[in-house]
Amino acid sequence: MVSATEVPADATATIEREMNAETAPDGTAARDVNLEKVEKKDEQPVEGHPAAAAPAAGDAPVAVAGGAATAEEKAIFLNEELLDGPYHVETINVESKGGPKNANADGTEGDTAELHPASESGKRLGFPVDEWTEKATAQASALKNLVLDGGSAMSKVIRRLSGKKDDFDSAEHSETGDEKPALEPVKEEHRDRGLPAKEGEHKDRQLKEKVTRWLAQKKNEIVGQVVESHPLEKEVATPEPADPKHVEDPGPQMKGRITVYTISGSQNCRAAKHFLRSRGLPYVEINLDAFPERRLDLEARTEKSSVPQIFFNNVFVGGFDELNSMNSADLGKLIKDVHETEVPADAPSLPVYGEDSTDEDNRKLDELAEIVRRLRAAVVVKDRFLRYRMHSNCFVGSEAIDFLVEDQYCEREEAVELARSFATKHFLHSVNEDHLFEDGNHFYRFLEHEPAVTGNKLLNFSGATNDMEPLPAVEVGNKLRQLMLAILESKLSNDGKHVDHHRLAKSEEFRRYVKLTEELHRIDLLTLSREEKLAFFINIYNSLVIHAVVHLGYFPVGALERRKFFGDFQYLIGGYAYSLSAIQNGLLRANQRPPYTLTKPFGPRDNRVKVALAEPEPLVHFALARGPQSSPAIKCYSAGRIDEELKSAASEFFADGGITIDLGAKTVSLDRIFKWYSTDFGKNESEILKWILPYLETKKSEQLTKLLDDTGLKVTYLS
């Protein structure tokens, strides 16, 4: 166990590397500033030193394994400048060596922090105790471990690098009136590091400030993750509609049910839902884009096909205009009845979780599927050695041709053509990806045996490929877009940047979305136009981000986690696996290198390069979700208006803080997108700023134009 007063042997180097690593949105490291590795020294509080003094009046008690907390550790735990915001550690219980322990992110065992939902912090947040306890314990524990272990380690790094051992202690005790101890001389250490005394002191002060900012940022990231992952998101100003699966009992004050039939993107539907939310009335939303089979039920009940249509139990109210024009007495009577009366049998029924759309019954099996199934059973699939390489789960082409000749009563040439049609429809692929199919000692794999498919990060693969007749890629894309629109209508925050993934994971809309993604397995992507590719893959990218967050339960914040997130989670699309990085850099950026990477996503023999855009489209950067911080609003895009929609997304991005201009300082600050992907926008900073000009509002455009003529213009990047 690592206590609050112990520092792991590699803590210094680890913290220095992470503090000085710039990361791209996909987690790739930009650079590492290699600081001089400092030899670890055993340091103990000196008796009588302020670090061993009793806590000042008003300080919260802190128990530390192995002894009392030093003033330095108190500052890390309780300093309001570091632990500002809605979460305050009121009591930290640390068990002895024989007690329970928590595993830290680095694999070490840390102590257990208790931040009880019934505490003052939990009450201030207003979370229900049972929900808060279930969903926030892990994040609270992570916050405590960060402060306990990381804070102590970084404090020691500061002291070792600067020689100012009592810097934090003296700062705290000076506030309580204690005498401020003198600083230790630093010139000897600076000479060891090859720095003049004054220059060394300056660099130490910079390092200290950098460490303090880094610690505060890490704390804010974890605290922000706790808040953002909770269903009651801070951005949501009004109650969100309930999930159809979880609305059988809308609440203790309402025995009945309000049902609203809607479609995605309708202003009247949004107005009707806002009308009900503003009056504190929970309702069930049946989105006809997500539940198309319910359209017939709506028409039978109302003799109307327009939406919204609203029911209070079994009483049909009408659309938004009828609801909005009701007098107070009639509306009050409806509200009273729905609160006091149980749901009658003839009221609109709830969508049943797990019940598939009637569209599923109309699908037919691929005409080649039965032959492929017999082929799977006939050939020998095993690991084989070829050209000094081992190839897993493959079969020999000649064996497949032998089977097809016998099974189809045809000549070998005809059997080869049939096998090539299997490859065209992505039932199987050549191991070397250099041809479709040949008769001879060539190796092939069935799609379900591809190495990328057999991994556990393929989120739309459940053990078998989809053998139904593939739908046109445009049709599949439109269906996924309609379902995602329905999801975003009910689960997206007001600013469009956060999705309530806890509720989403349990919703029928999301279950149907996941099932529909299996239609992507063998679609033909080569038929898509440029505009169709842009809309299709931008929507798929954003949907995959949401799907991966639901799978993980959170959005990763650390550099290593983000790198794995954008590289590991994949969809099987058109016979090949695509990660988030492959979609962004391989397809939408025309197979350009990701930031700070030496290789392109697709090699010269990779068949996915045929799907990539001919030229990179810079505007996609303002449409792709990058996570909870500095991410564009999540939207669904359409092929018919894709260029117009992307330009609008860029304008919204810059209006929302993507650029700041300081005329006095002659400085333009840009989002880091323009640093990570600078080659997409121009060859130099001047070209990049000229590219930005058309997307700025008039005032900023005039300011930037004026600065472009100034030779003293400086460009910085927002953190």
C-alpha positions in Angstrom: 0.0 0.0 0.0 1.2 3.5 -0.8 0.4 5.9 2.0 0.0 9.6 1.9 3.6 10.2 3.0 5.2 7.6 0.7 6.2 8.3 -2.9 6.6 5.4 -5.4 10.1 5.1 -6.8 9.1 6.1 -10.3 6.7 8.8 -9.2 9.0 11.7 -10.1 9.6 10.6 -13.7 6.0 9.5 -14.2 4.5 12.9 -13.0 7.1 14.9 -15.0 6.2 13.0 -18.2 2.5 13.4 -17.8 2.8 17.1 -16.9 4.8 17.8 -19.9 3.0 15.7 -22.4 0.8 17.5 -24.9 -1.9 15.2 -26.2 -4.0 15.2 -29.3 -7.8 14.5 -29.0 -7.2 10.8 -29.7 -4.7 10.6 -26.9 -1.5 10.6 -28.9 1.4 12.3 -27.3 2.7 15.4 -28.9 6.0 15.8 -27.0 7.7 14.8 -23.8 9.9 17.3 -22.0 12.6 15.2 -20.5 13.5 16.7 -17.1 16.5 15.7 -15.2 15.7 12.6 -13.2 16.1 13.4 -9.5 17.4 10.9 -7.1 14.8 9.7 -4.5 15.5 10.7 -0.9 13.8 9.6 2.2 12.3 12.6 3.9 10.6 12.7 7.3 9.0 15.6 9.1 11.4 17.1 11.6 10.1 17.3 15.1 9.1 20.8 15.9 9.0 21.8 12.3 5.7 23.4 11.1 5.0 20.4 9.0 4.5 18.4 12.2 2.4 21.1 13.9 -1.2 20.5 15.0 -3.9 21.5 12.5 -5.2 25.0 12.7 -8.6 25.7 14.2 -11.4 24.9 11.8 -9.4 22.3 9.8 -11.2 19.1 9.0 -9.6 16.0 10.7 -7.5 13.9 8.3 -6.3 10.4 9.2 -3.2 9.2 7.4 -1.8 5.7 7.5 1.3 5.6 9.4 0.9 8.9 11.3 -0.7 12.3 11.4 -1.1 14.3 8.3 1.5 17.0 7.7 0.5 20.6 6.9 1.6 20.0 3.4 -0.8 17.1 3.0 -3.6 19.2 4.7 -3.1 21.8 2.0 -3.4 19.2 -0.7 -6.6 17.7 0.9 -8.4 20.8 2.1 -7.1 23.8 0.4 -10.2 25.5 -1.1 -8.1 26.7 -4.1 -7.5 23.0 -5.1 -10.8 21.5 -3.9 -13.2 24.2 -5.0 -16.6 23.4 -6.5 -19.5 21.3 -5.3 -17.4 18.4 -3.9 -15.6 18.9 -0.6 -13.9 16.1 1.3 -15.4 16.3 4.7 -14.1 13.1 6.3 -11.4 10.9 4.9 -11.1 7.5 6.6 -7.9 5.6 5.9 -7.7 2.0 7.0 -4.6 0.4 8.6 -2.5 -2.0 6.7 -4.8 -4.8 7.5 -7.9 -3.0 6.4 -9.6 -2.8 3.0 -7.8 -1.2 0.1 -8.6 0.2 -3.3 -6.7 -0.5 -6.4 -5.3 2.7 -7.9 -5.1 3.4 -11.7 -1.5 2.3 -11.8 -2.2 -1.0 -10.2 -1.0 -0.1 -6.7 -3.2 -0.4 -3.7 -4.4 2.8 -2.2 -6.5 3.7 0.8 -10.3 4.0 0.8 -12.0 7.4 0.9 -15.6 7.7 2.0 -17.6 10.6 0.5 -21.1 9.6 1.7 -24.1 10.8 -0.3 -25.8 11.7 2.9 -23.0 14.1 3.8 -23.3 17.8 3.4 -21.7 17.5 -0.1 -24.2 14.9 -1.2 -27.1 17.0 0.1 -25.8 20.1 -1.6 -25.9 18.2 -4.9 -29.4 17.1 -4.4 -28.8 13.5 -5.6 -30.9 10.6 -4.3 -28.8 8.6 -1.9 -29.2 5.3 -3.6 -28.5 6.5 -7.2 -25.5 8.6 -6.0 -24.0 5.8 -4.1 -24.2 3.4 -7.0 -23.0 5.7 -9.7 -20.4 8.0 -8.1 -18.5 5.9 -5.5 -15.8 4.9 -8.1 -15.2 8.5 -9.2 -15.1 9.8 -5.6 -12.6 7.1 -4.7 -10.5 8.0 -7.7 -10.5 11.6 -6.7 -9.4 10.8 -3.2 -6.6 8.5 -4.5 -5.4 11.2 -6.9 -5.2 13.8 -4.1 -3.8 11.3 -1.6 -1.0 9.7 -3.6 -0.6 12.1 -6.6 -0.7 15.2 -4.5 1.9 14.0 -2.0 4.2 12.7 -4.8 4.0 15.9 -6.7 4.7 18.0 -3.6 7.9 16.0 -3.1 8.9 16.5 -6.8 8.6 20.2 -6.3 10.7 20.2 -3.2 13.4 18.0 -4.7 13.6 20.0 -7.9 13.7 23.4 -6.1 15.3 22.6 -2.8 12.4 24.5 -1.1 11.4 21.7 1.1 9.1 23.8 3.3 7.6 25.9 0.6 4.0 24.6 0.9 4.3 24.3 4.7 5.4 27.9 5.1 2.7 29.2 2.7 0.0 27.5 4.8 1.4 28.4 8.2 2.0 32.0 7.2 -1.8 32.3 7.0 -2.3 31.1 10.6 0.3 33.5 11.9 3.1 31.0 12.4 6.6 32.1 11.7 7.6 31.5 8.1 10.7 29.3 8.0 13.6 30.4 5.9 14.1 28.8 2.6 17.0 26.4 2.1 19.7 27.6 -0.2 19.3 26.3 -3.8 22.5 27.3 -5.4 24.3 23.9 -4.7 21.5 22.0 -6.4 21.4 24.4 -9.3 25.1 23.9 -9.8 24.5 20.1 -9.9 21.9 20.7 -12.6 24.1 23.0 -14.6 22.0 26.1 -14.0 22.9 29.5 -12.6 21.3 30.3 -9.2 18.8 32.9 -10.5 17.9 31.0 -13.6 17.3 27.9 -11.6 15.1 29.7 -9.1 13.0 31.0 -12.0 12.7 27.6 -13.6 11.7 26.1 -10.2 9.0 28.7 -9.7 7.7 27.9 -13.2 7.7 24.2 -12.4 5.9 24.7 -9.2 3.2 26.7 -10.9 2.9 24.1 -13.6 2.5 21.2 -11.0 -0.1 23.2 -9.1 -2.1 23.8 -12.3 -1.7 20.2 -13.3 -3.0 19.0 -10.0 -6.0 21.3 -10.1 -6.8 20.2 -13.7 -6.7 16.5 -12.7 -9.0 17.2 -9.8 -11.4 19.1 -12.0 -11.4 16.4 -14.6 -12.4 13.8 -12.1 -14.9 16.0 -10.3 -16.3 17.0 -13.7 -16.6 13.4 -14.7 -18.6 12.6 -11.6 -21.0 15.4 -12.3 -21.3 14.8 -16.1 -21.8 11.1 -15.7 -24.7 11.6 -13.3 -28.2 11.6 -14.9 -28.9 15.0 -13.4 -26.4 16.8 -15.6 -25.5 20.3 -14.8 -26.2 21.5 -18.3 -29.8 20.2 -18.3 -32.1 23.0 -17.1 -35.4 21.1 -17.5 -36.3 17.5 -16.6 -35.7 15.0 -19.4 -38.5 12.8 -20.7 -38.6 9.3 -19.2 -37.6 6.2 -21.0 -40.5 4.1 -22.3 -39.0 1.1 -20.5 -39.0 2.8 -17.1 -42.2 4.7 -17.0 -44.7 2.1 -15.8 -44.8 4.1 -12.6 -44.1 7.7 -13.5 -43.9 8.7 -9.9 -45.6 8.5 -6.5 -47.7 11.6 -7.4 -49.0 10.3 -10.7 -51.0 7.1 -11.0 -51.8 7.6 -14.7 -49.7 8.3 -17.8 -49.3 11.0 -20.3 -48.3 9.8 -23.8 -46.8 11.9 -26.5 -46.4 10.6 -30.1 -43.5 12.5 -31.8 -40.9 12.4 -34.6 -37.4 13.7 -34.6 -36.6 17.3 -35.5 -40.2 18.6 -35.2 -40.5 22.1 -33.7 -44.1 21.3 -32.6 -43.0 18.1 -30.9 -40.3 20.0 -29.0 -42.8 22.6 -28.0 -45.3 20.0 -26.7 -42.6 18.3 -24.6 -41.4 21.6 -23.3 -45.0 22.5 -22.3 -45.3 19.4 -20.2 -41.8 19.6 -18.7 -42.3 23.3 -17.7 -45.4 22.2 -15.7 -43.6 19.3 -14.0 -45.6 16.6 -15.9 -43.7 13.4 -16.7 -44.6 11.8 -19.9 -43.9 8.8 -22.2 -42.5 9.7 -25.6 -43.2 7.3 -28.5 -40.9 8.5 -31.3 -42.2 7.1 -34.5 -38.7 7.2 -36.0 -37.6 4.8 -33.4 -40.9 2.8 -33.3 -42.3 3.0 -36.8 -44.7 0.1 -36.1 -46.6 2.4 -33.8 -47.7 4.7 -36.6 -50.7 2.4 -37.4 -51.7 2.5 -33.8 -51.6 6.3 -33.8 -53.7 6.6 -36.9 -56.3 4.1 -35.6 -56.7 6.0 -32.3 -56.7 9.6 -33.8 -57.5 9.2 -37.5 -54.5 11.5 -37.9 -50.9 10.9 -39.2 -49.4 14.2 -38.0 -47.5 14.7 -34.8 -47.4 15.5 -32.0 -50.5 13.8 -30.6 -51.0 13.8 -26.9 -53.0 11.5 -24.5 -53.8 11.9 -20.8 -54.4 8.3 -20.0 -57.0 7.3 -22.6 -58.2 10.9 -23.2 -57.0 12.2 -26.6 -56.1 15.9 -26.3 -54.8 16.5 -29.8 -51.6 18.3 -31.0 -49.6 21.1 -29.5 -52.0 23.8 -30.7 -54.9 22.1 -28.9 -52.9 21.5 -25.7 -51.6 25.1 -25.7 -55.0 26.6 -26.2 -56.8 24.7 -23.4 -58.2 26.9 -20.6 -56.8 26.4 -17.1 -59.9 24.7 -15.8 -59.9 22.0 -18.5 -56.2 21.4 -18.3 -56.4 21.3 -14.5 -59.1 18.6 -14.6 -57.0 16.5 -17.0 -53.9 16.9 -14.7 -56.0 15.9 -11.7 -57.4 12.9 -13.4 -54.1 11.6 -14.6 -52.7 12.0 -11.1 -55.5 10.2 -9.4 -56.6 7.6 -11.9 -54.7 4.4 -12.8 -53.8 3.8 -16.5 -56.9 2.3 -18.2 -56.5 -0.7 -20.4 -57.5 1.2 -23.5 -54.8 3.9 -23.1 -51.8 3.8 -25.5 -49.5 1.0 -24.5 -45.8 1.3 -23.7 -43.2 0.1 -26.2 -42.0 -3.4 -25.1 -38.3 -3.6 -24.4 -36.8 -6.2 -26.7 -39.6 -6.3 -29.2 -38.2 -5.8 -32.7 -39.7 -3.7 -35.4 -42.0 -5.3 -37.9 -39.4 -4.4 -40.6 -37.3 -7.4 -39.4 -39.9 -9.8 -40.7 -39.6 -8.4 -44.2 -35.8 -9.1 -44.5 -34.6 -12.1 -46.6 -31.5 -14.2 -46.4 -28.7 -13.5 -48.8 -29.0 -15.7 -51.9 -25.4 -17.0 -51.4 -25.7 -17.5 -47.6 -26.8 -21.1 -47.7 -23.9 -22.1 -50.0 -21.5 -20.2 -47.7 -22.8 -21.9 -44.6 -22.1 -25.3 -46.2 -18.7 -24.1 -47.3 -17.9 -23.1 -43.7 -18.6 -26.6 -42.5 -16.7 -28.3 -45.3 -13.3 -26.6 -45.4 -10.6 -27.0 -42.7 -10.1 -23.7 -40.8 -6.8 -23.6 -38.9 -3.6 -21.6 -38.4 -1.3 -21.9 -41.4 2.3 -20.9 -42.2 3.1 -19.0 -45.4 6.0 -16.8 -46.4 7.7 -16.9 -43.0 4.4 -15.7 -41.3 1.8 -17.5 -39.4 -1.8 -16.8 -40.5 -4.6 -17.6 -38.1 -8.0 -19.2 -38.8 -7.7 -19.6 -42.6 -8.4 -22.2 -45.2 -6.8 -23.2 -48.6 -8.5 -21.9 -51.8 -8.2 -25.2 -53.7 -10.1 -27.0 -50.9 -13.0 -24.5 -51.3 -13.0 -24.9 -55.1 -13.1 -28.7 -54.6 -16.2 -28.4 -52.4 -18.0 -26.0 -54.7 -17.4 -28.2 -57.8 -19.0 -31.1 -56.0 -21.7 -29.0 -54.2 -22.8 -27.0 -57.3 -22.1 -29.6 -60.0 -20.0 -27.0 -61.9 -16.6 -26.7 -63.5 -13.6 -25.3 -61.6 -13.7 -22.0 -63.5 -17.4 -21.5 -62.5 -16.5 -22.4 -58.9 -13.8 -19.7 -58.9 -16.3 -17.1 -60.1 -18.7 -18.1 -57.4 -16.0 -17.9 -54.8 -15.2 -14.4 -56.0 -18.8 -13.4 -55.6 -18.4 -14.5 -51.9 -15.5 -12.2 -51.6 -17.3 -9.3 -53.3 -20.1 -9.6 -50.7 -17.6 -9.8 -47.9 -18.4 -13.4 -46.8 -14.6 -14.0 -47.0 -11.4 -12.2 -47.9 -7.9 -13.1 -49.1 -5.4 -13.2 -46.3 -3.0 -11.0 -48.3 -5.8 -8.7 -49.6 -4.2 -8.6 -53.1 -6.9 -10.5 -55.0 -10.5 -11.7 -54.7 -10.1 -15.5 -55.1 -7.9 -17.9 -57.0 -7.7 -21.7 -57.4 -4.5 -22.8 -55.7 -2.5 -22.7 -52.5 -3.8 -19.3 -51.4 -5.1 -18.6 -47.9 -8.5 -17.1 -47.2 -10.5 -16.2 -44.1 -14.2 -16.0 -43.4 -15.2 -12.6 -42.2 -16.0 -13.8 -38.7 -12.4 -15.1 -38.4 -10.6 -11.9 -39.3 -8.3 -10.9 -36.4 -9.9 -7.4 -36.1 -13.4 -9.1 -35.9 -12.4 -11.6 -33.2 -11.3 -8.9 -30.8 -13.6 -7.7 -28.0 -13.7 -4.1 -29.1 -15.9 -4.6 -32.1 -19.2 -3.1 -30.7 -21.5 -4.3 -33.5 -20.4 -7.9 -33.7 -22.0 -10.5 -31.4 -20.3 -13.7 -32.6 -21.6 -14.2 -36.1 -21.8 -12.0 -39.2 -25.1 -10.8 -40.7 -26.0 -13.2 -43.5 -29.1 -11.3 -44.6 -29.2 -9.6 -48.0 -27.2 -6.3 -47.5 -29.3 -3.2 -47.7 -27.9 -0.2 -49.7 -25.4 1.8 -47.6 -27.5 5.0 -48.0 -30.6 3.2 -46.7 -28.7 1.8 -43.7 -27.2 5.2 -43.0 -30.6 6.9 -43.1 -32.1 4.3 -40.7 -29.2 4.8 -38.2 -29.5 8.6 -38.6 -33.3 8.5 -37.7 -32.7 6.3 -34.7 -29.8 8.5 -33.5 -31.9 11.6 -33.9 -34.6 10.0 -31.7 -31.9 9.2 -29.1 -30.5 12.7 -29.2 -33.9 14.3 -28.9 -34.5 12.7 -25.5 -31.0 12.0 -24.1 -28.9 15.0 -25.2 -28.1 18.0 -22.9 -29.3 21.5 -23.8 -25.8 22.5 -25.1 -25.7 19.5 -27.4 -22.4 18.2 -26.0 -23.4 15.6 -23.3 -25.4 12.5 -23.6 -27.0 10.8 -20.5 -25.3 7.5 -21.2 -26.8 5.8 -18.0 -30.3 6.3 -19.2 -29.4 5.7 -22.8 -27.9 2.2 -22.0 -31.3 1.1 -20.7 -33.5 2.5 -23.4 -35.3 0.6 -26.1 -34.2 3.1 -28.7 -30.5 2.3 -28.0 -31.2 -1.4 -28.1 -32.7 -1.0 -31.5 -29.8 1.1 -32.6 -27.2 -1.5 -31.6 -29.2 -4.2 -33.4 -29.4 -2.1 -36.5 -25.6 -1.5 -36.6 -25.3 -5.2 -37.5 -26.6 -4.2 -40.9 -23.3 -2.5 -41.5 -21.4 -5.8 -41.7 -21.4 -6.4 -45.4 -22.8 -3.2 -47.0 -21.2 -1.9 -50.2 -19.4 1.4 -49.4 -17.9 1.8 -52.9 -21.2 3.0 -54.2 -21.3 6.1 -52.0 -20.7 9.6 -53.4 -18.5 12.2 -51.7 -21.5 13.8 -50.0 -22.9 10.5 -49.0 -19.6 9.4 -47.5 -19.3 12.6 -45.5 -22.7 12.3 -44.0 -22.5 8.6 -43.5 -19.2 8.5 -41.7 -19.6 11.6 -39.6 -22.8 10.2 -38.3 -21.2 6.8 -37.8 -18.3 8.4 -36.0 -20.4 10.3 -33.5 -22.7 7.3 -32.9 -19.7 5.1 -32.3 -18.4 7.6 -29.7 -21.7 7.5 -27.9 -21.8 3.7 -28.2 -18.3 3.4 -26.8 -19.0 5.7 -23.8 -22.1 3.6 -23.0 -19.9 0.5 -23.2 -17.3 1.9 -20.9 -19.6 3.9 -18.6 -17.6 7.1 -18.9 -15.5 9.1 -21.4 -11.8 8.7 -20.7 -9.7 11.7 -19.7 -6.2 10.4 -19.5 -3.9 10.5 -22.5 -3.4 6.7 -22.6 -7.0 6.0 -22.1 -8.0 8.4 -24.8 -5.5 6.9 -27.2 -7.0 3.4 -26.6 -10.5 4.8 -26.8 -10.1 6.3 -30.3 -8.0 3.3 -31.5 -9.7 0.3 -30.0 -13.4 0.6 -30.2 -14.6 -0.3 -33.7 -17.5 -1.0 -36.0 -17.5 -3.7 -38.7 -18.5 -1.8 -41.8 -18.5 -3.2 -45.4 -16.4 -6.2 -44.4 -13.6 -4.3 -42.5 -13.1 -3.0 -39.0 -13.0 0.8 -38.6 -11.9 2.5 -35.4 -12.7 6.2 -34.6 -9.2 7.1 -35.6 -9.5 5.1 -38.9 -12.7 6.9 -39.7 -11.4 10.4 -39.0 -7.8 10.1 -40.3 -8.2 7.3 -42.8 -11.5 8.1 -44.5 -12.5 11.7 -43.8 -9.0 13.1 -44.0 -8.1 11.1 -47.1 -5.7 8.7 -45.3 -3.5 11.4 -43.6 -1.3 10.7 -40.6 -2.9 11.3 -37.2 -1.2 13.9 -35.1 2.3 13.0 -33.9 2.2 9.6 -35.7 4.7 8.5 -38.4 2.4 6.1 -40.3 -0.8 6.5 -42.2 -3.9 4.6 -41.0 -4.1 2.5 -44.2 -1.2 0.8 -46.0 -1.0 0.6 -49.8 -2.6 -2.9 -49.9 -5.4 -2.1 -47.4 -8.7 -2.3 -49.2 -10.1 0.4 -46.9 -8.2 3.1 -48.8 -10.6 2.6 -51.7 -13.4 4.0 -49.5 -11.4 7.1 -48.3 -12.2 10.6 -49.6 -10.0 11.7 -52.5 -9.2 15.0 -50.7 -9.3 15.8 -46.9 -12.3 17.8 -45.8 -11.2 20.3 -43.1 -14.8 21.1 -42.1 -15.3 17.6 -40.6 -13.3 18.7 -37.5 -16.2 20.9 -36.5 -18.7 18.0 -36.7 -16.8 15.2 -34.9 -17.4 14.6 -31.2 -14.1 14.7 -29.2 -15.4 14.3 -25.7 -16.9 16.4 -22.9 -14.4 19.3 -23.3 -14.2 21.6 -26.3 -16.3 19.3 -28.4 -18.6 20.5 -31.1 -22.3 19.9 -30.5 -23.4 16.5 -31.5 -25.7 16.5 -34.6 -26.9 14.2 -37.3 -25.9 15.3 -40.9 -27.7 14.6 -44.2 -26.0 14.0 -47.6 -28.2 16.4 -49.4 -27.2 19.4 -47.4 -23.8 18.2 -46.0 -21.6 21.1 -47.2 -24.1 23.7 -45.9 -24.4 21.9 -42.6 -20.7 21.6 -42.1 -20.2 25.3 -42.8 -22.8 26.1 -40.3 -21.1 23.8 -37.7 -17.8 25.7 -38.3 -19.5 29.1 -37.7 -21.1 27.8 -34.5 -17.7 26.4 -33.4 -15.9 29.8 -33.7 -18.8 31.6 -32.2 -18.7 29.3 -29.2 -15.1 30.1 -28.3 -13.1 28.3 -31.0 -11.1 31.6 -31.6 -10.3 34.6 -29.4 -8.8 37.9 -30.8 -6.9 40.5 -28.7 -6.3 43.6 -30.8 -4.2 45.3 -28.1 -1.8 42.3 -27.7 -2.0 41.6 -31.4 -2.7 38.0 -30.5 -5.1 35.3 -32.0 -5.8 32.3 -29.9 -7.1 29.2 -31.7 -8.5 25.8 -30.6 -5.8 23.1 -30.6 -7.5 21.5 -33.6 -5.6 23.9 -35.7 -2.3 22.8 -34.1 -3.0 19.1 -34.3 -4.4 19.2 -37.9 -2.6 22.3 -39.2 -1.9 20.7 -42.6 -5.6 20.4 -43.3 -6.1 24.2 -43.1 -3.0 25.7 -44.6 0.8 25.5 -45.0 1.4 28.2 -42.3 -0.4 30.3 -39.7 -1.3 33.0 -42.2 -3.0 30.6 -44.5 -4.8 29.0 -41.6 -6.2 32.4 -40.4 -7.3 33.3 -43.9 -9.1 29.9 -44.1 -11.0 30.8 -40.9 -12.1 34.3 -42.0 -15.3 33.3 -43.9 -16.7 31.4 -40.9 -16.4 34.3 -38.4 -19.1 36.7 -37.4 -18.7 40.3 -38.8 -16.9 41.9 -35.8 -14.3 39.1 -35.4 -13.8 38.9 -39.1 -12.9 42.7 -39.2 -10.6 42.3 -36.2 -8.8 39.3 -37.8 -8.5 41.1 -41.1 -6.9 44.0 -39.4 -4.4 41.8 -37.6 -3.4 39.9 -40.7 -1.9 43.1 -42.1 0.2 43.5 -38.9 3.7 41.9 -39.0 3.6 41.6 -35.2 0.7 39.2 -35.1 1.2 36.3 -32.7 -0.8 33.0 -32.8 -1.3 30.9 -29.6 -3.4 27.9 -28.9 -6.1 27.5 -26.3 -5.5 24.9 -23.6 
